[in-house]
Amino acid sequence: MALVEIRNVYKSFKREAQTVDVYSGLSMDFEEGSYTALMGPSGSGKSTLLNLIAGLDKPTSGTVRVEGSEVSSMTSAQLAPWRARTIGFVFQSYNLLPVLTAHQNVELPLLLTNLGKKERAERTEIALGVVGLADRMDHFPRQLSGGQEQRVAIARAIVADPTLILLDEPTGQLDSKSSEEVLELLRRLNDEFHKTIMIVTHDAKAADRAKAVLHLEKGVLLERSQLSGAGVAT
């Protein structure tokens, strides 16, 4: 069984009096341990796909399953704890809280768990160590570079040891050096920690680091480019 199963998904939005169709019967699988880049023009449905997988949005019809759980049918009350233990989401704008330190930002997802204060602190410090920011844990976002902010966001995404890490344009606001550092970190999370990763990107260099590249246009999978060990199927 695939880690993520998308079956016959239709998705449309209402825009004023018009209905905009994003997907018309999309089906695909993502295997555990895969590292997939989603590419395509703006409006092709890339970010919508991440939102559907994370339960941040629901399909108009069809099913989305992660680890056998049907995300598309969960209630809001069911989604919050499920997402906390299953999904690590990294947003394009980092979404760090400016009044909290790096340590406090990374710890946030653990507040939804039953972990005690000591174990939360230990896990937070490990996550910041993994992304190379153990010496910046008491810094506020304004005291960090863009690349460091993005790595804090990645640390927050991995701190609860999620099954799946989803990233929306992870290098979109970074300079070349910071982009390279983030991409190196993502590949390490996949290779060494066996995390399943999906990124939405317009950056060819970011896509090259993935093990599989999917091209979407107007909600349709146009072609598949796979490297060894990719594990993606339709």
N, C-alpha and C positions, 0 to 999 in steps of 0.2 A: 504493500500500500504506500502510495506517495505521501510525503509530509503535507503538501498542499494540493488539494484537488478542486479544480474549478470546472463546473459542469453546466453547459448550456446557459451561461449567464447573459442576461439582457440587462442593460442599464440605460436609463434615460433621465434627463433633467428637464424641468420646466423653465423656460427663459421667456418671461413675459407671456405672450400668447402662444409661443412656439415650443414644440417638444424637440429636444436635441437628443438623438440616439448616440450613445457612446459605444455600447456593445450590443451585438445582435447574435447571440448564441455562442459566446466565447467558451472554449473548453481547453484546459491545459493542466499539466501536473508539474510539480516541483519536488524533486527527490530530497531526502534528508542529506545534508552535507554538501549540497550544491551551492554554487556562487554564480548568480545570474544577473546580468545587466539588461535593463529594459531601455531601449532607445526608440526614438521616433519624434516627429515634429510636435510642437505644442498643441494640445487639444486632442492628442491621439489616444488618450486613455491610460497613460502610464501611471500617473499619480493616483488616479481613480482605482486602479488595480491594487496598489498598495493599501489604499483606504478600505477596500472591500476585504482584503485578506486580514487586516488588523481589526475589522469590525467597527471602524470609524464611519463606515457607510454601509448601506445594504443594497443588494441587487434588486432591480425591479422584478426579476424572476430568475430562476436557476439557483444553484447551490454553491457555497464556498465552504470547504471543510479544511480544517487544520488539525493534524494528528487524530483524524477521525471525528472530531467535534464539528458540528455544523454551525459555523460562526453566523451564517446568514439568518438563522432562526433564533439566536439568543436574544434575551431581553437586556436592557441596559444594566440591570442589577446583576445578571449573569456575566456580562461582558467585562465589567471592571476587574474582578478577580482573575478571570481567565486571561485577560490581556496582560495583567501584571506579571503573571508567571510564564506566559507563552511568547509574548511579542516584545521586542525591543525596537522602538521607532525613533529614527533620527530625522528631524525635520530640517528643511533647507535653511530656515532662519534660526537654527540652534534651539530656540525656545528656552533658553536659560533664564532663571529669575534673577534680575540684577541685584536684588537685596540679599541674596544668599551666596555664600562662598561656593567654590567648586565642590568641596566636600558635601555641603548641604544640598546642592543641586543634584549630585549623583545619588545621594541617599534617598531622595524623594520617593522613588518607586518602592523602596523597602518599607516605607511607612504604611503601605497597603498590606503588608504581610504580618505574620505573628512573631517575627524575629525581635529579640530583645535589643536594647540599645548597644550593648557591647558587640553583638554579632553583626548588627547593622554597620557599626563603625569599621569592623574588620573587613567586611565585604566591600565597603566603600573604598577603603584604602587599597585593597587588592585590585579593584577595578581601575582606580586612578594609576596604580603602578603598572598595570597592563598597557595603558595608553601613554605611559611615560610622563605622567604629571604628578608623581608622588610628592614632589617638592613645590607644587603649586596649589595644594588642596585648600589652603586658607586664603587664597586670592579670590577676589570678586571678578565677575565677568569683564568689567571695565578695565581690569588690570591684566588681562590676557590678550594675546594676539588672536586673530580670527582662526588660525589653525589650532591654537590651544583651546579656544571655545568649542570648536568642532570636536576635538578629542574628549573634552568634558562631556559633550552631548553623547558621544559614543560610549564613554564610561557609564553614563546614566542608563544607556540602552542595554548594557551587558551586565549590570550590577546584580540583577535578580536571576542571572543565568538562564535567559530565555531560550526557547527552542529556535526561534526565528528572528533575525535582525533585518529590518526594513529601513532603507535609507533613501530619502528624496533629495536628489541633486547634492550629494555629500561634498562635492568639490566646487559647487557653483559659485561660491563667494570667496574662494581661496586663491592665493597666488600659487605659482608653480611649485615652489619648495614645500609649502604647506600641503598642497594637493598630493604631492608625492609621499609625504609622511602619512597622511590619512589613508591613501591607497595601500601603502605598505602595511599599515596596521590592519586594514580589512582583510588583506590576503593572509596575514598571520592568524587572525581570528578564525579564518576558514581552514587553513592548513594545520595549525597547531591545536586549536581548541575545537575544531570540527563544527563550527557554527554554520548554520544554513543562512545564506545572505542573499538578499535581493536589493539591487540599487536601481533607481531611476536616474538616468544621466543623459546629458547632451555631449559629454566629454568623451571623445574617442579614446583618450589615454586611460580614463577610468574604466571604460568598457573593455579595453584590452587586458586589464588585470583580472577580469572575471573569467570564469571557466565556460560560460555560455552567454551568448548575446541574442536576445529576442528583439525583433523590430516590429513595432506596432504603428499602424497608420489608420486613423479613423476607426479605432477599435478592432482592427483586423490584424491578425498575425501574418505578416507578409513573407517572412523568411526566417530561418533559424541558422545561426552560426555557432557551431559547437566545437569545443576543444576537448581533450581527454578528460574523462571523469565528470562531465557536465551534469548529466542526470536530469534532463528536461524532456518532457514528452507531451504531445497533444492527444 
